[in-house]
Amino acid sequence: MGLAIWERRGWSAAKGAAALLAGVAAIALYVPPANAQQSAQAAGEQADQSKQAEGEKPAPAGATLLDKVLVISRTGETAIQSLASASHVDQEQLDRRMATTPNEMLFGVPGVAAQADARRVSTSVNIRGLQDFGRVAVIVDGARQNFQRSDHGTQSTFYVDPELIKSVDVIRGPVANTYGSGAIGGVVFFDTKDAQDFLKPDETWAGSVTGRYESNGKGWTTSASGAYRFNDNLDALGNIVYRNYDDYKDGDGDTVKGTGFDVLSGLLKTTIRPSDNSELKLGWVGSSDGWNEISGGMPVNDVDLKSNTFTARYNVTDEDRSWLDLHVNTSYNKTNLDLTGLVPQRRFDPVTGLPVMLPAGSTSTFDVGTAAIDIWNTSRLETGGLAHELTYGGDWVNDDVETGGTAGGDSFYTPSGKRNVSGAYVQDKLSWDWLEVIAGLRYDNYSLEDDTHETSGDRLSPRVTVGVSPFESAGLAGLQFYGTYAEGYRSPSLTETLISGNHPAGVSFPFLPNPNLKPETGKTVEFGVNYKQNDVLESGDAFRLKAAYFNNDVDDYIDGVTLSAFDPTSGCPFGPGIPICFQYQNFAKAKINGFEMEGVYDAAWGYAGLSASIINGHTISYEGDRADLATIPSAQVTVQLGLRFLEDKLTVGGEVQYNGKPKGNPIAKDYTLVNAFASYQATDNLKVDFRADNLFDVKYANPLNGSTTVAVYEPGITLKLAATMRFGG
């Protein structure tokens, strides 16, 4: 209701303000800037200030994205230092993407894909062919995003507005198991903006307003930020973002119904420094989203989604006490999704299976609350010439799922219940001259229950990594090889274990619970190479490269299967009108392997980047039957080029991404996307951004949406223009 009132009363003013900003921005392109301060330099100074405040050394000259410290790292590593497949997306890249949805923030990250179907505001992340039900841990400021709703296509979704995010870290594979249970695919960590990222060193307060227009799915984004420094030990930041978009058109010019949305998002964050070596960050991130769900080309449900995440992150470290680098994170995330029927809908009763007519106004509700605690400490010491970084800690996550509705509608198929997942681990990183060894062990325990079922389990998961830097010559000194064996453990979710009732529409058939599901165990072997070199072609330039081959065997992989009611061994009850049943069952294995690489060259004139990933995967039943894995994403090659002009005030460039069809996918095709962008810092306080996505209007569908009932085509050519005005004092 509040969002609707805001839209009616304030939208025309917001739209006018955004239009004015865009007009001023266009004029500014032709006006000589009043000051020569460079946006890149200002951003670098703010980043260095932030790092120094956090006790980190600023990045050296010639540093690249792969040199940025990973927020997700528990030992202060950069991506290029990490003996794992890790990537970092910083604020400059996010600004260049002009992202509307989370999947756009992950463009070009190797081994990572996003699935959003028509519900663009909700995204599911896929890493190395694994997604949904916690296989990929999605974390916002330390808070797990565990919302799940049973449906065709995406299952585990989240939403966070890209305007609130300052960086994204990705770690691929079960080496990420120190970041929480279940992440056998990997971890994606979204870090929101801080006041320090916004305020200049001599400022007490600052504010900014951004207006942006998009041509496809015509709509506007309006964002306002404000920060205040009370003193050196206390600052705060607030941000509010409103987006309103119509349905977009695909590459053939056809409107894709149900893709419009409006969303109001906000961020509040304060940083308290009780002492010189400690810091407490308190934060809230929230959003209120709305869209229509389409069936048969007509809107059938009005969807209202509200998400609120509360976080508290504390860190204390002391250079004089090398054993102390303590982190304590607590969080609570609450997601409420309400469906309201717009028209009468013919359904099957979830209990009897008999046809029923749900009247317009029938509701279904999905409420998921996730509480979490994560504590760890890193002790640094030396023994016998070996340097140790000993990290040890534990974590606990509780999911509380409540579903219902006035007519026992769609929510019936996402079962209510509680799940507790906890774990403890110890990991030692040993360094000696040209050799690094990481040895770790994690213990996981889980339990889940509803009114009639209860199940639990536990396991130990090891990790061993060996890295060598065998060369000392100038050209090869930055070359490092590593090999890893790591295991991860994922407990079954509430839905996989407890789903029941009859299919709601189309054909009536029962869902069968399976309280005997075994947990999944991911066993990954990975071989990789890191290479870094400065002053390659000219003074101050830098080249970085990461590449890896991996093989992941997921024992007891869980997937949905269709059972025949005419097979007496299937367990599907035979009866009138019941041809099949659906149940989540274990497979002997899912075998996934592939190659990933990410490289970047950065110099004064600009940068060039190349990333690629090729992933193959299939399941093997206990009887030895083999089938292609439906969650394998496209093979991708992404090339990026950016050129800097006018003393770095103007950056122009483009991206080309080739997507190759995964095997066994009925809707997938090869396609190539071409994007272009430009960013101009007209003055200290005015910045203009332009972007053209899918420049050649290619009609294509995300192959991950092959499991949906109707192919959903992605947007055709989309032009974006934005202007940001900043002020402070």
C-alpha positions in Angstrom: 0.0 0.0 0.0 2.8 2.4 0.9 4.6 1.7 -2.4 1.4 2.4 -4.3 0.8 5.7 -2.5 4.4 6.7 -3.1 4.0 6.0 -6.8 0.8 8.0 -7.2 1.9 11.0 -5.3 5.6 11.2 -5.9 6.3 9.5 -9.1 5.6 12.4 -11.5 8.0 14.6 -9.5 10.7 11.8 -9.5 10.3 11.3 -13.2 10.6 15.0 -13.9 13.8 15.2 -11.7 15.3 12.3 -13.5 14.5 13.8 -16.9 16.1 17.0 -15.8 19.3 15.2 -14.7 19.5 13.4 -18.0 19.1 16.6 -19.9 21.8 18.4 -17.9 24.0 15.3 -18.4 23.6 15.5 -22.2 24.5 19.2 -22.2 27.5 18.6 -20.0 29.0 16.4 -22.7 29.6 19.5 -24.7 30.8 21.8 -21.9 34.5 21.9 -20.8 34.8 20.6 -17.3 35.4 23.2 -14.6 37.9 21.0 -12.7 40.4 18.5 -13.9 40.0 16.0 -11.0 39.6 12.5 -12.4 36.8 10.2 -11.3 39.1 7.2 -11.4 41.6 9.1 -9.2 38.9 10.1 -6.7 37.6 6.6 -6.5 41.1 5.3 -6.0 41.7 7.8 -3.2 38.5 6.8 -1.5 39.3 3.1 -1.8 42.8 3.6 -0.5 41.4 5.6 2.5 38.9 2.8 3.2 41.6 0.2 3.0 43.9 2.1 5.3 41.1 2.6 7.8 40.6 -1.2 7.7 44.3 -1.9 8.3 44.9 -2.9 4.7 47.7 -1.7 2.4 46.5 0.3 -0.6 46.9 -1.5 -3.9 50.1 -0.7 -5.7 50.4 1.2 -9.0 49.4 -1.0 -11.9 47.0 -3.0 -9.8 44.0 -4.7 -11.4 40.7 -6.1 -10.2 42.4 -9.4 -9.4 44.6 -7.4 -6.9 41.7 -6.2 -4.8 41.3 -7.8 -1.4 38.3 -10.2 -1.4 35.8 -9.1 1.2 34.9 -12.8 1.5 38.5 -13.8 2.2 39.1 -14.9 5.8 42.9 -14.3 5.5 43.0 -11.0 3.7 43.8 -12.4 0.3 43.3 -10.9 -3.2 41.9 -12.9 -6.0 45.3 -13.3 -7.7 46.8 -14.6 -4.4 44.0 -17.0 -3.7 44.8 -20.7 -4.4 41.2 -21.1 -5.6 38.9 -19.9 -8.4 38.0 -16.5 -7.1 36.7 -13.3 -8.8 36.1 -9.8 -7.7 33.7 -7.2 -9.2 34.3 -3.7 -7.9 32.4 -0.4 -7.8 33.8 0.8 -11.1 32.7 -2.3 -12.9 29.2 -2.2 -11.3 28.8 1.5 -12.4 29.8 0.4 -15.9 27.2 -2.4 -16.0 24.4 0.0 -15.0 22.8 -3.1 -13.6 19.0 -3.2 -13.1 18.9 -6.8 -11.7 21.5 -8.9 -9.8 22.3 -11.1 -12.8 23.7 -8.1 -14.7 26.2 -7.6 -11.9 27.7 -11.0 -12.6 28.1 -10.5 -16.4 31.3 -12.1 -17.6 32.3 -13.8 -14.3 33.6 -17.2 -15.4 31.7 -20.2 -14.2 28.8 -18.1 -13.0 25.3 -17.8 -14.5 22.1 -16.4 -13.3 18.5 -17.5 -13.8 15.6 -15.1 -13.5 12.9 -16.1 -16.0 10.2 -13.5 -16.4 10.4 -12.5 -12.7 13.4 -10.3 -13.2 13.4 -9.0 -9.7 14.2 -12.5 -8.3 17.4 -14.3 -9.2 18.9 -17.7 -8.7 22.7 -18.0 -9.0 24.4 -21.0 -10.7 28.0 -21.8 -10.2 29.6 -24.6 -12.2 26.3 -26.1 -13.0 25.0 -26.2 -9.4 22.2 -24.1 -8.1 19.1 -23.9 -5.8 18.5 -25.3 -2.4 21.7 -23.8 -0.9 24.2 -25.4 -3.3 25.3 -21.8 -3.9 25.5 -19.7 -0.8 24.2 -16.2 -1.6 25.3 -13.8 1.1 24.5 -10.1 1.6 26.7 -8.3 4.2 27.1 -11.7 5.9 23.4 -12.7 5.8 22.4 -15.9 4.0 19.6 -15.5 1.5 17.7 -18.8 1.8 14.2 -17.9 0.4 12.7 -20.7 -1.6 9.4 -21.3 -3.4 8.4 -24.4 -5.3 7.7 -23.6 -9.0 8.7 -24.4 -12.5 12.2 -23.0 -13.2 14.0 -21.2 -10.4 13.6 -22.4 -6.9 15.9 -20.5 -4.5 15.8 -16.8 -5.3 16.9 -13.5 -3.8 16.8 -9.9 -4.6 19.1 -7.0 -3.8 19.2 -3.7 -5.7 22.5 -3.2 -7.5 22.5 0.5 -6.6 23.2 -0.6 -3.0 26.2 -2.8 -3.8 29.8 -1.7 -3.9 31.5 -5.1 -4.7 30.8 -8.7 -5.4 33.1 -11.6 -4.5 32.7 -15.1 -6.0 34.5 -18.3 -4.8 33.8 -21.3 -6.9 33.7 -24.9 -5.6 33.5 -26.5 -2.1 36.8 -24.8 -1.1 34.3 -22.2 0.1 33.1 -24.4 2.9 34.6 -22.2 5.6 31.8 -19.7 4.6 29.0 -22.0 5.7 27.4 -25.4 5.2 26.0 -26.6 2.0 28.0 -24.4 -0.5 29.2 -27.3 -2.7 28.9 -25.0 -5.7 30.4 -21.9 -4.2 29.7 -18.6 -2.6 28.6 -15.2 -3.9 29.1 -12.3 -1.4 27.4 -8.9 -2.0 29.0 -6.1 0.1 26.9 -3.0 0.4 28.2 0.6 0.4 29.7 2.3 3.4 29.9 6.0 4.4 33.6 5.8 3.9 33.1 4.8 0.3 31.0 7.9 -0.2 32.7 10.7 1.8 35.8 12.4 0.7 38.6 12.7 3.3 37.8 16.4 4.2 34.0 16.0 4.2 31.6 15.8 7.1 28.6 15.1 4.9 27.7 14.3 1.3 24.8 13.5 -0.8 24.0 12.4 -4.4 21.0 11.9 -6.7 21.0 9.6 -9.7 18.4 9.5 -12.5 18.4 6.8 -15.2 16.2 6.1 -18.1 16.1 2.7 -20.0 14.5 2.4 -23.4 13.4 -1.3 -23.4 10.8 -2.0 -20.8 10.6 1.8 -20.7 11.2 3.0 -17.2 13.2 5.0 -14.7 15.5 4.5 -11.8 15.8 7.2 -9.2 18.4 6.9 -6.4 19.4 9.2 -3.6 22.2 8.7 -1.1 23.4 10.6 2.0 26.3 10.1 4.4 27.4 11.8 7.6 30.6 11.6 9.6 29.8 12.3 13.2 33.5 11.9 14.2 36.4 9.7 13.3 34.8 6.8 15.1 31.2 7.0 13.9 29.6 7.5 10.5 26.4 6.6 8.7 25.0 6.1 5.2 21.5 5.9 3.8 20.3 5.1 0.3 16.9 4.8 -1.3 16.2 3.5 -4.8 13.0 3.3 -6.8 12.7 1.5 -10.1 9.6 1.3 -12.3 9.7 -0.6 -15.6 7.2 -1.9 -18.2 7.3 -5.2 -20.0 10.4 -5.4 -22.2 10.6 -6.5 -25.8 12.8 -9.4 -27.1 15.1 -9.3 -30.1 12.1 -9.8 -32.5 10.3 -6.8 -31.0 7.7 -9.0 -29.3 6.6 -7.9 -25.8 7.5 -10.4 -23.1 4.5 -10.2 -20.8 5.0 -10.3 -17.0 8.5 -8.8 -17.1 7.5 -5.3 -15.8 8.0 -4.5 -12.2 8.3 -1.7 -9.6 10.6 -2.0 -6.6 11.5 0.3 -3.8 14.8 -0.5 -2.0 16.7 1.0 0.8 19.9 0.8 2.8 20.9 2.1 6.3 24.4 1.4 7.6 26.5 2.8 10.4 30.1 2.0 11.3 31.3 2.3 14.9 35.0 2.1 15.8 35.2 1.5 19.6 39.0 1.5 19.4 41.8 1.9 16.9 41.8 -1.8 16.1 38.1 -2.7 16.2 35.0 -2.0 14.1 31.3 -2.7 14.3 29.0 -2.4 11.3 25.2 -2.3 11.8 23.1 -2.5 8.7 19.6 -2.9 7.2 18.8 -3.7 3.6 15.2 -3.9 2.5 13.1 -4.0 -0.6 9.4 -3.9 -1.6 8.7 -5.4 -5.0 5.7 -6.0 -7.1 4.9 -7.7 -10.4 2.3 -9.8 -12.2 2.6 -13.5 -12.9 1.5 -14.5 -16.4 -0.2 -17.8 -17.5 -1.5 -18.3 -21.0 -0.5 -14.8 -21.9 -2.8 -13.3 -19.2 -2.0 -11.9 -15.7 -3.2 -14.4 -13.1 -1.5 -13.4 -9.9 -0.5 -10.1 -8.3 2.8 -10.7 -6.5 4.0 -8.6 -3.5 7.5 -9.4 -2.1 9.1 -7.7 0.9 12.6 -8.5 2.0 14.4 -7.2 5.1 17.9 -8.1 6.1 19.5 -7.0 9.4 23.2 -7.5 10.0 25.8 -6.8 12.7 29.5 -7.4 11.9 32.3 -7.0 14.5 36.0 -7.3 13.9 38.9 -6.8 16.3 42.6 -7.2 15.4 45.9 -6.2 16.9 49.3 -6.1 15.2 50.9 -6.6 18.6 48.8 -9.8 19.2 49.2 -11.8 16.0 46.9 -14.5 17.4 44.0 -12.1 17.3 41.9 -11.4 14.2 38.4 -12.0 15.5 35.2 -11.7 13.5 31.6 -12.1 14.8 28.7 -11.8 12.3 25.1 -12.1 13.2 22.2 -11.6 10.8 18.4 -12.1 10.3 16.8 -12.1 6.9 13.0 -12.2 6.5 11.3 -12.6 3.1 7.5 -12.4 2.6 6.0 -13.2 -0.7 2.2 -12.9 -1.2 0.2 -14.1 -4.2 -3.3 -12.7 -4.8 -5.3 -14.2 -7.6 -6.5 -11.7 -10.2 -8.9 -14.0 -12.0 -10.7 -17.3 -11.0 -8.4 -20.2 -11.5 -9.2 -23.8 -12.1 -7.0 -26.0 -9.8 -6.9 -29.4 -8.2 -7.4 -29.7 -4.5 -4.0 -30.4 -2.9 -5.5 -33.1 -0.6 -8.2 -34.8 -2.6 -7.0 -34.1 -6.2 -10.5 -33.2 -7.2 -11.1 -30.1 -9.5 -11.8 -26.9 -7.7 -12.3 -23.3 -8.7 -10.2 -20.7 -6.8 -12.1 -17.4 -6.8 -10.3 -14.1 -7.7 -8.7 -12.7 -4.5 -7.5 -16.1 -3.3 -4.1 -15.8 -1.6 -1.0 -17.8 -1.1 1.8 -16.7 1.3 5.4 -17.7 1.7 7.3 -16.4 4.8 10.9 -17.5 5.2 13.0 -16.3 8.1 16.8 -17.0 8.3 18.8 -16.3 11.4 22.6 -16.9 11.4 25.7 -16.6 13.5 29.2 -16.8 12.1 32.3 -16.6 14.3 35.9 -17.0 13.3 39.5 -16.0 14.3 42.8 -16.1 12.4 46.0 -16.5 14.4 49.3 -15.8 12.6 52.5 -17.4 13.9 55.8 -19.0 12.8 57.2 -22.4 13.6 60.5 -23.7 12.3 60.7 -21.2 9.4 57.0 -21.9 8.4 54.5 -19.0 8.5 51.0 -20.1 9.6 47.6 -18.5 9.2 45.4 -20.7 11.4 41.7 -20.0 10.9 39.1 -21.6 13.1 35.5 -20.9 13.8 31.9 -22.1 13.6 28.5 -21.1 12.2 24.8 -21.8 12.7 21.9 -21.1 10.3 18.2 -21.6 11.1 15.5 -21.5 8.4 11.9 -21.1 9.6 9.4 -21.5 6.7 5.7 -20.8 7.1 3.4 -21.1 4.1 -0.4 -20.8 3.8 -3.3 -18.9 2.2 -7.0 -18.5 2.2 -7.5 -21.2 -0.4 -4.6 -23.5 0.3 -3.1 -22.4 -3.0 0.4 -22.6 -4.4 1.9 -22.3 -1.0 0.8 -25.8 -0.2 3.6 -27.2 -2.3 6.3 -25.3 -0.4 6.1 -27.1 3.0 6.3 -25.3 6.3 9.0 -26.5 8.7 12.3 -25.7 10.4 15.9 -26.5 9.4 19.0 -26.0 11.5 22.5 -26.3 10.0 25.6 -25.8 12.0 29.3 -26.4 11.6 32.8 -25.9 12.9 36.1 -25.9 11.1 39.9 -25.4 11.3 42.2 -24.5 8.5 45.9 -23.8 8.4 47.7 -22.0 5.6 51.4 -22.7 5.7 53.9 -20.6 3.7 57.5 -21.2 3.0 59.4 -19.5 0.3 58.0 -21.0 -2.9 55.6 -23.3 -1.2 52.1 -22.9 0.2 50.0 -25.6 1.7 46.4 -25.2 3.0 44.9 -28.0 5.1 41.4 -27.8 6.5 38.7 -29.9 8.1 35.0 -29.0 8.5 32.3 -30.7 10.6 28.7 -30.2 9.5 25.5 -31.1 11.3 21.8 -30.6 10.2 18.3 -31.3 11.3 15.0 -30.5 9.7 11.4 -31.1 10.8 7.7 -30.4 10.3 4.7 -31.6 12.2 5.1 -35.2 11.1 8.7 -35.7 10.0 12.2 -35.3 11.4 15.6 -36.1 10.0 19.2 -35.3 10.7 22.8 -36.1 9.7 26.4 -35.0 10.0 29.8 -35.4 8.3 33.5 -34.3 8.2 34.7 -32.7 5.0 38.5 -32.2 4.3 40.4 -29.8 2.1 44.0 -29.9 1.0 45.7 -27.4 -1.4 49.3 -27.2 -2.5 50.7 -24.2 -4.3 54.2 -23.7 -5.8 55.9 -20.7 -7.3 59.0 -22.5 -8.8 60.5 -19.6 -10.8 62.7 -16.7 -9.8 63.4 -15.1 -13.2 61.8 -11.7 -13.7 59.4 -12.9 -16.4 58.2 -16.0 -14.5 58.5 -14.9 -10.9 54.7 -14.2 -10.8 53.8 -17.7 -12.0 52.1 -20.0 -9.5 50.6 -23.5 -9.8 48.2 -25.1 -7.4 46.2 -28.3 -6.9 43.3 -28.9 -4.6 41.1 -31.7 -3.3 38.1 -30.4 -1.3 34.8 -31.9 -0.1 31.5 -30.2 0.8 28.3 -31.3 2.4 24.8 -30.2 1.6 21.8 -31.3 3.7 18.4 -31.8 1.9 16.1 -28.8 2.1 12.6 -28.8 3.6 11.0 -28.8 0.2 13.1 -31.7 -1.2 12.3 -33.8 1.9 8.7 -32.9 2.8 6.9 -31.7 -0.4 3.5 -33.4 -0.7 0.0 -32.8 -2.1 -1.4 -32.9 -5.7 -0.1 -30.9 -8.6 -2.2 -27.7 -8.7 -3.0 -27.3 -12.4 -2.8 -29.0 -15.8 -2.7 -32.7 -14.9 -3.4 -33.9 -11.3 -0.7 -36.0 -9.8 0.7 -36.3 -6.3 4.0 -35.0 -4.9 5.6 -37.6 -2.7 7.7 -36.6 0.4 11.0 -38.4 0.9 12.2 -38.2 4.5 14.9 -40.8 3.6 16.9 -38.5 1.3 20.6 -38.6 1.8 22.7 -35.4 1.9 24.8 -34.5 -1.1 28.6 -34.7 -0.9 30.7 -32.7 -3.4 34.2 -34.0 -4.1 36.2 -31.6 -6.2 39.7 -31.9 -7.7 41.0 -28.7 -9.2 44.3 -27.7 -10.9 45.0 -24.0 -11.4 47.5 -21.4 -12.3 47.9 -17.8 -11.2 50.1 -15.3 -13.0 50.9 -11.7 -12.3 53.4 -9.3 -13.9 53.9 -5.6 -13.8 55.6 -3.3 -16.4 54.9 -5.8 -19.2 54.7 -3.4 -22.2 55.1 -0.1 -20.6 55.9 1.4 -17.2 53.0 1.1 -14.8 51.0 -1.5 -16.7 49.9 -4.8 -15.2 48.8 -8.2 -16.4 46.9 -10.8 -14.3 45.7 -14.3 -15.2 43.8 -17.0 -13.4 42.9 -20.3 -15.0 41.7 -23.6 -13.6 40.4 -27.1 -14.6 38.0 -28.8 -12.2 36.3 -32.1 -11.7 33.4 -32.3 -9.3 31.7 -35.5 -8.3 28.5 -34.9 -6.3 27.7 -38.2 -4.5 24.0 -38.8 -3.8 22.9 -35.8 -5.9 19.3 -34.8 -5.4 16.9 -34.1 -8.2 13.2 -34.4 -9.0 12.1 -37.5 -10.8 8.8 -38.5 -12.4 7.5 -41.9 -11.3 5.0 -44.1 -13.3 1.8 -45.1 -11.5 1.8 -48.3 -13.7 5.2 -49.4 -12.3 4.5 -51.3 -9.1 8.1 -50.8 -8.0 8.0 -47.0 -8.3 6.2 -46.3 -5.0 3.7 -44.1 -6.9 0.1 -45.0 -5.8 -2.1 -46.3 -8.6 -5.5 -44.8 -8.8 -8.1 -43.1 -11.0 -6.6 -40.1 -12.8 -3.0 -40.7 -11.4 -0.7 -41.5 -14.3 2.5 -40.3 -12.6 4.0 -39.0 -9.3 6.8 -36.6 -8.6 9.5 -37.0 -5.9 12.9 -35.8 -5.1 15.3 -38.7 -5.1 19.0 -39.3 -4.8 21.2 -40.2 -7.8 24.4 -42.1 -7.4 26.4 -39.1 -8.8 26.4 -35.9 -10.6 29.6 -35.6 -12.5 30.6 -32.0 -13.5 33.9 -30.9 -15.0 35.1 -27.8 -16.8 37.6 -25.1 -17.5 37.6 -21.4 -16.4 39.9 -18.5 -17.0 40.0 -14.8 -16.3 42.7 -12.4 -17.5 43.1 -8.6 -17.5 45.7 -6.2 -18.9 45.6 -2.6 -17.5 47.6 0.4 -18.6 47.3 4.1 -18.6 45.4 4.2 -21.9 42.8 1.6 -20.9 42.3 -2.0 -20.2 41.4 -5.3 -21.9 39.9 -8.4 -20.3 39.1 -11.9 -21.3 37.1 -14.6 -19.4 35.9 -18.0 -20.4 34.2 -21.0 -19.0 33.3 -24.4 -20.4 31.2 -26.7 -18.2 29.9 -30.3 -18.9 27.8 -32.4 -16.5 25.5 -35.4 -16.2 23.8 -37.5 -13.6 24.3 -41.3 -13.1 21.6 -43.3 -11.4 22.2 -46.1 -9.0 21.4 -48.4 -11.9 24.1 -46.8 -14.0 21.7 -44.7 -16.3 23.2 -41.5 -17.5 21.4 -38.2 -18.3 22.4 -34.7 -19.1 22.3 -32.3 -16.2 19.6 -29.6 -16.9 21.4 -27.0 -14.8 24.5 -26.8 -17.0 24.9 -23.2 -18.3 26.1 -22.0 -21.7 29.8 -22.1 -22.4 30.9 -18.5 -22.4 33.8 -16.4 -23.8 33.6 -12.7 -22.8 36.0 -10.0 -24.2 36.0 -6.5 -22.7 37.9 -3.4 -23.9 37.9 0.0 -22.3 39.8 3.2 -23.5 40.5 6.2 -21.3 40.6 9.8 -22.7 40.6 13.4 -21.4 43.0 12.7 -18.5 40.8 9.6 -17.6 37.6 11.6 -17.3 36.1 9.8 -20.3 36.0 6.0 -20.6 34.5 4.3 -23.6 34.4 0.6 -24.5 32.5 -2.5 -25.2 31.9 -6.1 -24.4 31.4 -9.1 -26.7 30.1 -12.4 -25.2 29.7 -15.7 -27.0 27.4 -18.3 -25.5 27.6 -21.9 -26.7 24.6 -24.2 -26.3 24.9 -26.8 -23.5 24.4 -30.4 -24.4 21.0 -31.9 -24.0 19.1 -28.6 -23.6 16.0 -28.5 -25.8 15.6 -24.7 -26.0 19.3 -23.6 -26.0 21.0 -22.1 -29.1 24.4 -20.4 -29.7 24.2 -16.6 -29.5 26.5 -13.7 -29.2 25.9 -10.4 -27.4 27.6 -7.1 -28.1 27.4 -4.2 -25.5 28.8 -0.7 -25.5 29.3 1.8 -22.8 30.7 5.3 -22.0 31.3 7.1 -18.7 32.1 10.8 -18.5 33.1 12.7 -15.3 32.0 16.2 -16.5 32.9 18.0 -13.3 33.7 17.0 -9.7 30.0 16.8 -9.0 28.5 15.6 -12.3 28.9 12.2 -13.9 27.2 10.9 -17.0 26.9 7.2 -17.9 25.6 5.6 -21.1 25.2 1.9 -22.0 23.8 -0.1 -24.9 23.0 -3.8 -24.1 22.4 -6.4 -26.9 23.4 -3.8 -29.5 22.4 -6.1 -32.4 19.0 -7.0 -31.0 19.6 -10.7 -30.8 16.7 -12.9 -29.8 17.8 -15.4 -27.3 16.7 -17.4 -24.2 18.7 -18.3 -21.1 19.2 -22.1 -21.4 18.7 -22.4 -17.6 15.0 -21.6 -18.2 14.6 -24.8 -20.2 12.7 -26.3 -17.2 10.1 -23.6 -17.3 6.8 -24.3 -19.1 7.2 -21.6 -21.7 10.5 -20.3 -23.2 11.2 -16.8 -21.8 13.2 -14.6 -24.2 15.6 -12.1 -22.8 15.6 -8.3 -23.7 16.5 -7.0 -27.1 18.5 -3.9 -27.6 18.3 -1.7 -24.4 19.7 1.8 -24.2 20.5 3.3 -20.8 21.3 6.9 -19.9 22.1 8.1 -16.4 23.3 11.2 -14.6 24.6 11.5 -11.1 24.9 14.8 -9.2 27.0 14.9 -6.0 27.4 17.5 -3.3 29.1 17.6 0.0 30.9 19.7 2.7 
